[in-house]
Amino acid sequence: MHLEIRGAEKLSFREKQAVVLKETGCSNEEIARRMGINAATVATLLNRARSKGYEVVIVIPTTLGLFGGENDEEA
């Protein structure tokens, strides 16, 4: 499984960093710590990114057996 960010080309480098960290489960405070900025700046980056219309898609390989059929790998 992996995340795909559609519309990422519209985002600045820092917006991409914040989005990736947020979409992988980090809180704004954790993002701020990891990026070396304050939480208010993280909120601003995420708001700007949202306004640019990115979309996160979760890609799940069919080989995980989520559907219980023999043809999972062929889907």
C-alpha positions, -999 to +999 in steps of 0.1 A: +000+000+000+012+035-007-001+070-009-003+090-041-007+128-040-025+140-071-019+176-079+014+177-060+029+197-088+008+227-076+023+226-041+055+243-029+083+221-015+073+230+021+036+224+014+045+189+001+065+181+031+037+192+055+011+173+034+031+140+034+037+142+071+000+150+078-013+123+055+009+097+071-006+105+105+015+132+121-001+159+142+006+195+134+029+197+165+049+167+153+051+182+118+063+215+133+090+197+153+102+177+123+102+206+100+117+230+125+088+255+123+060+264+146+025+248+145+008+280+132+031+279+101+022+242+096-015+251+097-008+278+071+011+254+048-017+228+051-044+255+044-025+267+013-021+232+001-058+224+005-067+256-014-046+244-043-067+212-045-044+183-040-059+148-036-045+119-017-052+084-030-044+052-012-032+025-036-037-009-022-023-039-041-047-067-047-022-092-035-031-083+001-060-107-001-086-082+011-114-097-010-108-134-002-109-147-038-084-166-058-083-139-084-071-111-061-038-110-078-054-105-113-076-076-103 
